[in-house]
Amino acid sequence: MAHWLVKSEPSVWSWQQQVDAGAKGTFWNGVRNHVAKQHLMAMKKGEQAFFYHSNEGKEIVGIVEVIKTFYPDHTDESGKFGMVDFKAVKALKHPVSLDTIKGETKLKDMVLVNNSRLSVQPVTEAEWKLICKMGGI
């Protein structure tokens, strides 16, 4: 199974709101980048993603799981973009900041380091394991 990272500004959709959505989860809408769209389309049910607070905090705070695969985004008037549904799985015991990630040489090739603006991105197995360890899980 693949691993991912999804970004949200906490003032728009926070980790706590994701947790509060419970087991039914919620949709991940608003993606308007074609590369990010391709990543959403590639996601399979049961795959997991890091939940990253962007702009405010700039840190990985939790893990979410795909519970519904790609389908049309009802907020997209163009009809070109879609979304997936996620549920919260667990919080990291210690959020992992972007500065910490950038300071780890083993993560120098991570998409987050090299293309930090991309809102949905793949995470390698090695990156996943290391960040989980850094986050205390």
N, C-alpha and C positions, 0 to 999 in steps of 0.2 A: 504494500500500500504506500501511496505517496504521502508526503507531509507538505503543509502549506503554512503561510503566514498571511493573515488578513489584518488590515489596518482600519482603525476608526478613531475619530477625534472624540475624546470622552464627553465633550459638551454636546455632541450629536448622538452618539450611542456608546455608552460606557460598559466596562466589564460588569459592573454591578447590575446594569439593566439587562445584560445578557444572562446573568445568573438568575435574576428575578423572573425571566421568561420561563424558567423551569424546564422540565423534560420535553414540553411541547416545542421549545425553541422558538426561533423567529427567522424571518427572511433577512438576507444580506443584500440590500438593494443599493442603487445609486452608483454602481460602477459604470463609468463612461469611457474607459480606456480599452482599446481592442486587445492589447496583450493581457491585461487583467481579465477580460472577458474570456479569452482562450483558457486561462488557468481555471476560471470558474467552470467552464465547460468540461474540463478534464477531471474535475473532482468526482470521486465515487462515494457512495453512501458508506459511512463508517470511517472514512479517512479523517484525520485530525489536522487542525491548524493552530498555530500560535495566534493569540489575540493580542494585538499590538496597539497601545494607545499612541496615536500620532499627534504631533504638534504640542499637545499638553502632556508632559510626562516622558514621551519618547521611550517607552519601555514595553517589553513583553510581560503581560500580567496574568495570562491564563491560557487554557487550551479549550478549544471548541471542537465539536464533531459534526461532520456533514450528516444531516438526517433526511434531506431531500435534495436530489440532484437538480441541475440546471433547468430552469423554466423561465418564461417571459417575465421581465420586470415591469410591474404595473405602473411604475413611476416614469417609464421611458416612453415619451411621446413618439420617438422615431421608430420604435419597435425593433431596434437593432440589438438591444442589450437584455441580459437576463440576470438571474440571481439563483442562489442556493439557500437552503435553510440550515442553520446551525443550532446546536444546543451546547450549553456550557458543560464541560467535563470536570475541570478542576482549576483552581488558582495556583499559580506558582507560589511557593513559600516565600521566595525572594524575587521580586520583579527584576528582570534583566534589562538594564538600560542600553540604549544605542551606544553610548560612550563605552560601556563595558564590552559590548560586542565588538566595536571598532578596535578596542585595545587587545583583543584576543587574536593572536596571529593565526590560529587554526580556523578563524571565521573570516579571514581577509577576502575570500572569494564569495561570501554569502551575498545574495541579491540585495538584501537589506543594506549592506555596506556600500554596494556599487550602484544601486538604483533605488535609493531610499524613497523616491516619490511613488513607486509602483504600489498600488493599494492591495493587490492580491499577487502573491509570489510563491514559487516553489521553495522548499527547504530540503536539503539533502539529508539522508539518514544520519550521517556523521554530525552535521550541524544540529539536527534535532536532538540527538543524544547528548551532545555537549551543552546545549542551552538548557535542556531538562536538568542536567546535573548542576549547572550554574544556578538554576532556579530552585534547587532543593527538592526536586522530584525525580 
